[in-house]
Amino acid sequence: MFDRLGFDSVPRETALVVGLVSGSHVVNHLYLVLFPPILGTLAADFDVGLAALGIAMGVQAFVNTALQLPYGYLSDNYDRVITLALCLGLGALGAGILAVAPTFEVLLVGQAVLGAGIAGHHPAHFPLLSDATSADLRGKAYSAHGFAGNLGFAAPPVVILGVTSLPGTTWRHAFGLIAVVGAVYGVLACYVLVRHVSGEVTRPNPDADDARTEAASRLARVREEVRALGASRPILGLGVIALLASTAFWGVSSYLVVFLENGYGVDSGIASLSLTAMFVAGAALILAGGVLADRFRPGPILATAYLLVGVAVFALASELASPLVAVGIGVLAGSLGSLGLPARDKLADLLSARSDIGRNFAVVTIGIMIGNTVAPPLFGALIESNGYRGTFTLVGAFAVLAAVATVAIVARYRDGIRAGSESAATAE
C-alpha cells in the first residue's frame, strides 16, 4: 500500500519529522473536540445551555485565533521546537484545568489556556513538514499530517466512553488521562526533535531579501511583518476560504451529535460514535486527497470537496432521511471536506516563500479558528431559537460559499500558483 502511495523511499529524517509532527497533530486535535461528544452531560453538570457551552468553545477558538501570528512570528524568526514545546505544554495544562474545573467560570479559564496551547500547532507543524520534505512528497506529507489530525478528532468519543464505562469514573477522569498523555508526548517529541533532527529543519529560513530581516528594532520588525501580511493577498484569500469552510465544519462537528439525538431520534451512544466515524472517514479521505494533490491541480480538488460538503449538509438539514440514513449523511457531511485539506495546504505552500511559510500557515489557521470561534456560539444560539433545519441549512450555505470563493481565488492568482509550482520543481 505504501509503495502505491509513494512512501516507499522516504529519507529517515523526513519520516521522523512527519511522524513526530503527526503525533502532535493527534494530540492537538484531540484537545479541540473534547466538548462535542458530551455537551448534554456538561450542560447538566454545570447547569448551562447549548449557547453557553458554545461560548466556552468559542473562547478556546478566540484565544487560538489571537495567538496564531505571534506563534507564526516565533516559528519564522526563532525556533520551531520552542514553538512546539509551548503548544504542547500549554495544551496539556489547559486539558488538566478542564478536568478539575469546579465551576463554569473555571471551565472557561481552562478553555482559554487550552486555546493558547493549540494555537501553536500549525505555525510549528507546517514549517517543520515543509523543510523536512521534498516538493514531490509534500502533498503526501500534509495528507499524513491531516490523517493523524483526524484520528485525534475521532479519539475523544471513544476515550470518554471507554473511561466512563469503568466503575467510579466520569468525564473528568477521561480529560485528566488525555492531559497526561499530551504532556508526556510533548516532552518526548521535543527531545527527539532537538537530538535527532538537523537545524536546517528546526530553525527558521532567513531571507536576505526580506525586509523583515533588515529591520533594526523589534518594533520595526513587527511593522514589517504587518506590512508583509497585508501584501500577501492570495494568502489572505486562502484565509477567507478557510474561514468559510471552518464555519461549516465546526457547525457540523459541534452539533451533529445533538442533531441526531434530538432531530432524528438516534440513540445517544450511536450519535456520539457517529462523530468518531466522521473523523475516521475524514482521515481516509485526507490520504486520498494527498495523492490527488500531488497528481492534479489543487484548486479544483478543494472546490469540489467543499461543494460535496454543502450537498451533504443540505440533505441532513432536510430531516427527510430515516435515522440510520441520517447517521450516514452526517458522517459524510463532516468528512468530505477532508478530501480537500492537502490541496489547501499545498496551495498555501505554493504561494509562500520559504522565509514566511510559518506566518502564511498561521494566516490560514486564523481563518480556520475564526470559523471555530464563530460557529459554536452562533449555531448553538440559532438551534435554540430557530431549530435544527434552518441552522444546518445555513451551515451548508457556508460550505457552498467556500467552494465559490475557492474558484474565485484560484482563478485570480493562477499565475502565482503556477510560479510556485515551477519554483518547487526547479529547487528539486
Secondary structure as GFF3:
##gff-version 3
##sequence-region A 1 428
A	DSSP	alpha_helix	2	5	.	.	.	ID=ss1
A	DSSP	alpha_helix	12	32	.	.	.	ID=ss2
A	DSSP	three_ten_helix	36	38	.	.	.	ID=ss3
A	DSSP	alpha_helix	39	46	.	.	.	ID=ss4
A	DSSP	alpha_helix	50	66	.	.	.	ID=ss5
A	DSSP	alpha_helix	68	77	.	.	.	ID=ss6
A	DSSP	alpha_helix	80	100	.	.	.	ID=ss7
A	DSSP	alpha_helix	104	118	.	.	.	ID=ss8
A	DSSP	alpha_helix	121	132	.	.	.	ID=ss9
A	DSSP	alpha_helix	135	164	.	.	.	ID=ss10
A	DSSP	alpha_helix	171	196	.	.	.	ID=ss11
A	DSSP	alpha_helix	199	202	.	.	.	ID=ss12
A	DSSP	alpha_helix	211	214	.	.	.	ID=ss13
A	DSSP	alpha_helix	218	231	.	.	.	ID=ss14
A	DSSP	alpha_helix	233	264	.	.	.	ID=ss15
A	DSSP	alpha_helix	268	295	.	.	.	ID=ss16
A	DSSP	alpha_helix	298	317	.	.	.	ID=ss17
A	DSSP	alpha_helix	323	335	.	.	.	ID=ss18
A	DSSP	three_ten_helix	336	340	.	.	.	ID=ss19
A	DSSP	alpha_helix	341	350	.	.	.	ID=ss20
A	DSSP	three_ten_helix	354	356	.	.	.	ID=ss21
A	DSSP	alpha_helix	357	386	.	.	.	ID=ss22
A	DSSP	alpha_helix	388	412	.	.	.	ID=ss23
A	DSSP	alpha_helix	414	427	.	.	.	ID=ss24
###
